[in-house]
Amino acid sequence: MPVKPTLTATHARILVLDSGAGGLTVAREILLRNPYVSLDYLADIAGFPYGTMQDDVLVRRLVSLVGNYLNQRQPNIVVLACNTASTLALHALRARYPAVEFVGVVPAIKPAASITRSGVIGLLATPATVNRDYTRQLIEDFAGHHEVVTHGSNPLVMCAEQLLHGTKPDTGVLIEELGKLTAKATAGYVDTVVLACTHFPLLLPYFKVLPSCESISWVDSGSAIANRVHHLLQKHGQLVPSHPQVTFIAAHSANDTLSYKAYASYLLQEALPQYDILHLPLI
């Protein structure tokens, strides 16, 4: 079983894991909040998209990938940067690797409930996240006095992933998918939308210019996750600034060079960082 590494005064390593580009939105927030850390980004491109995978298959896949990664690297914190995976697999991962600090991403229902003016909140996610009992419980716990309408959209996940490969999202698809969400409201108009898939903040600049979205407030979990990581690092000892390194890790194949260059361009928006190709076969 992997041994939990000890934080030092000069270095911390964070693993951010997702099936593709979505977790980059979380990774960027983590680096902005914690500029002294080194970050590994593990994109399970072969498993993309997680939202269409059967529950038991996804749990086995994540337990296997994380275990093989931990045997080769020693992160201080593992961030499961996917709402679908977090609501499904966090318990299994913590049970299997109890010495590791895991952080998950969950829909930002609570902050959305605090800022809505109309009392109608939209939850835009993958179908798997929308249908999860965990999501329904979040709505009941933190927005039970509001109307919360939901829509699970795989087309938006594909739009976001393709964006980093140079294909701008189809405006018609954006309008159609948002329309499916807002049309469900019965008590008023949707004025706050929770982006409950880490891919969706990549599309935010395109959402904001749509005429129907001028009055919408958008909420995601990126900054909250970055703050949680910061808190955990402080809990184990205050870290001093160092020279961070961003490393991109392939779960299966070395044939994803173009994907990693696109990911690096988004994450750092500067010189291409070093990235490793580690082969992490499934157990």
C-alpha positions in Angstrom: 0.0 0.0 0.0 1.4 3.4 -0.9 2.8 5.4 2.0 1.5 8.9 2.6 4.4 11.4 2.0 5.3 13.9 4.5 4.9 17.6 3.6 8.2 19.6 3.7 8.7 23.3 4.1 9.7 23.7 0.4 7.7 21.3 -1.7 4.3 19.8 -2.2 2.9 17.7 -5.0 -0.7 17.6 -6.0 -2.3 15.1 -8.3 -5.3 16.3 -10.3 -7.2 13.5 -12.1 -9.9 13.6 -14.8 -10.9 11.8 -18.0 -9.7 14.6 -20.2 -9.5 18.4 -20.2 -12.2 19.2 -17.6 -9.9 18.9 -14.6 -7.7 21.6 -16.0 -10.2 24.2 -14.8 -9.6 22.9 -11.2 -5.9 22.6 -11.7 -5.6 26.2 -12.8 -7.5 27.4 -9.7 -5.2 25.3 -7.5 -2.1 26.8 -9.0 -3.4 30.3 -8.7 -4.2 29.7 -5.0 -1.1 27.6 -4.3 1.7 28.8 -6.6 4.4 27.0 -4.7 3.1 23.5 -5.4 4.1 21.0 -8.1 1.2 19.6 -9.9 0.7 16.3 -11.8 -2.2 16.3 -14.2 -3.4 12.7 -15.0 -5.7 12.8 -18.0 -7.3 9.4 -18.5 -8.0 10.1 -22.1 -8.7 6.4 -22.9 -11.6 6.5 -20.3 -13.2 9.7 -21.7 -15.9 10.6 -20.9 -16.5 9.3 -17.4 -20.1 10.4 -17.4 -21.1 7.6 -19.8 -19.3 4.8 -18.0 -21.2 2.2 -15.9 -20.8 2.9 -12.2 -19.0 -0.3 -11.2 -16.7 -0.1 -14.2 -15.7 3.5 -13.4 -15.0 2.7 -9.7 -12.8 -0.2 -10.6 -11.0 1.9 -13.2 -10.3 4.8 -10.8 -9.1 2.5 -8.0 -6.7 0.9 -10.4 -5.4 4.1 -12.0 -4.9 5.8 -8.7 -3.2 2.8 -7.1 -0.8 2.4 -10.1 0.0 6.1 -10.0 0.6 6.1 -6.2 3.1 3.3 -6.7 5.2 5.5 -9.0 4.6 9.0 -7.6 4.1 10.4 -4.1 1.5 13.2 -4.1 0.5 14.9 -0.9 -3.1 15.3 -2.1 -5.1 13.6 -4.8 -7.9 15.8 -6.3 -10.6 13.9 -8.2 -11.4 16.7 -10.5 -14.7 15.3 -11.9 -18.1 15.6 -10.4 -19.3 12.2 -11.7 -16.3 10.4 -10.4 -16.3 12.2 -7.1 -19.9 11.5 -6.3 -19.3 7.8 -7.1 -15.8 6.8 -6.3 -14.5 8.9 -3.4 -15.6 6.5 -0.8 -14.0 3.5 -2.5 -10.7 5.4 -3.0 -10.5 6.5 0.6 -11.3 3.0 1.8 -8.7 1.4 -0.5 -6.0 4.1 0.2 -6.6 5.4 3.7 -3.2 7.0 4.1 -3.8 9.4 1.2 -5.6 12.7 1.4 -8.4 12.8 -1.2 -10.4 15.9 -2.3 -13.5 15.5 -4.5 -15.5 17.9 -6.6 -19.2 18.2 -5.9 -21.9 20.5 -7.5 -21.7 24.0 -6.0 -25.4 24.0 -4.9 -24.7 25.8 -1.6 -23.1 29.0 -3.0 -25.6 29.1 -5.8 -28.5 29.1 -3.2 -26.9 32.1 -1.5 -26.7 34.3 -4.6 -29.9 33.5 -6.5 -32.3 36.4 -6.8 -35.2 34.7 -8.5 -35.0 31.5 -6.4 -34.6 29.3 -9.4 -31.3 27.6 -9.9 -30.1 25.6 -12.9 -27.8 22.6 -12.5 -25.9 21.8 -15.7 -24.0 18.5 -15.4 -23.5 15.1 -17.0 -26.4 12.7 -16.9 -24.6 10.6 -14.4 -24.1 13.5 -11.9 -27.7 14.7 -12.4 -29.1 11.2 -11.5 -26.8 10.6 -8.5 -28.4 10.3 -5.1 -25.6 12.5 -3.7 -26.6 15.3 -6.0 -30.2 15.1 -5.0 -29.2 15.2 -1.3 -27.1 18.3 -1.9 -30.1 20.0 -3.4 -32.3 19.0 -0.5 -29.8 20.0 2.1 -28.8 23.4 0.7 -31.4 24.5 -1.8 -34.6 22.9 -0.5 -36.4 26.2 -0.4 -35.5 27.0 -4.0 -36.6 25.5 -7.3 -33.6 23.6 -8.8 -33.9 22.4 -12.4 -31.3 20.0 -13.8 -30.1 18.9 -17.2 -27.4 16.3 -18.0 -25.5 17.1 -21.2 -22.9 14.9 -22.9 -22.8 17.2 -26.0 -21.4 20.0 -23.9 -18.7 17.8 -22.5 -17.6 17.0 -26.1 -17.8 20.7 -27.0 -15.4 21.6 -24.2 -13.0 18.8 -25.0 -12.8 19.8 -28.7 -12.3 23.4 -27.8 -8.8 22.8 -26.6 -8.0 21.1 -29.9 -9.0 24.2 -31.9 -12.6 23.6 -32.6 -14.9 26.4 -31.3 -18.2 25.2 -29.8 -21.2 25.2 -32.0 -23.4 28.1 -30.8 -26.5 26.1 -31.8 -25.5 23.3 -29.4 -24.9 25.7 -26.5 -28.3 27.4 -27.0 -30.1 24.0 -27.4 -28.5 22.5 -24.2 -29.1 25.6 -22.1 -32.7 25.8 -23.4 -33.3 22.3 -22.2 -32.3 23.4 -18.8 -34.1 26.7 -18.5 -37.3 25.4 -20.1 -37.8 23.2 -17.0 -38.3 26.1 -14.6 -41.9 26.6 -13.4 -41.6 29.1 -10.5 -39.8 31.8 -12.4 -36.7 32.3 -14.5 -33.3 30.7 -14.0 -30.9 33.4 -12.9 -28.1 31.2 -11.4 -26.5 28.2 -13.2 -24.2 25.7 -11.4 -21.6 24.3 -13.8 -21.5 20.8 -12.2 -19.0 19.3 -14.7 -15.4 20.5 -14.6 -15.4 20.7 -18.4 -18.1 23.3 -18.5 -16.1 26.3 -17.2 -14.1 26.0 -20.4 -17.2 27.0 -22.3 -18.1 29.9 -20.0 -16.8 32.7 -22.3 -19.1 31.3 -25.0 -22.1 31.0 -22.6 -21.7 34.6 -21.4 -22.1 36.2 -24.9 -25.4 34.4 -25.6 -28.3 36.9 -25.5 -30.3 34.6 -23.3 -27.5 34.5 -20.7 -26.9 38.1 -20.0 -28.5 38.0 -16.5 -27.3 34.6 -15.4 -24.7 34.2 -12.6 -22.4 31.2 -13.1 -21.1 29.1 -10.3 -18.5 26.3 -10.3 -16.4 24.5 -7.7 -12.9 25.4 -8.8 -12.1 28.1 -6.3 -13.6 26.1 -3.4 -11.4 23.1 -4.3 -8.3 25.4 -4.5 -9.1 26.7 -1.0 -9.6 23.2 0.3 -6.2 22.2 -1.0 -4.7 25.3 0.5 -6.2 24.5 3.9 -4.9 20.9 3.8 -1.4 22.1 3.0 -1.5 24.6 5.9 -2.8 21.9 8.2 0.3 19.8 7.6 2.7 22.8 7.9 3.0 26.1 6.2 4.9 25.8 2.9 7.3 28.4 1.6 7.5 29.4 -2.1 9.5 27.1 -4.3 9.8 26.5 -8.1 6.7 24.6 -9.1 6.6 22.0 -11.9 3.7 21.0 -13.9 3.8 17.4 -15.2 1.3 15.8 -17.6 0.9 12.1 -17.2 -0.7 9.7 -19.7 -2.7 6.8 -18.3 -2.1 4.5 -21.2 -0.5 5.8 -24.3 2.3 8.1 -25.5 0.2 9.0 -28.5 -1.6 11.9 -26.9 1.2 14.5 -27.4 -1.1 17.0 -29.1 -3.7 16.7 -26.3 -1.0 17.5 -23.7 0.3 20.5 -25.6 -3.2 21.8 -25.8 -3.7 21.2 -22.1 -0.5 22.9 -21.2 -1.3 25.9 -23.3 -4.6 26.3 -21.4 -3.2 25.6 -17.9 -0.1 27.9 -18.0 -0.7 30.1 -21.1 3.0 30.4 -21.4 6.0 28.2 -22.3 5.1 24.5 -22.6 5.9 22.8 -19.3 7.6 19.5 -18.9 5.3 16.5 -19.1 6.0 12.9 -18.4 4.4 9.8 -20.1 3.8 7.2 -17.5 2.2 3.9 -18.5 -0.4 3.0 -15.9 -2.1 -0.2 -17.0 -5.4 -1.2 -15.4 -5.3 -4.0 -12.9 
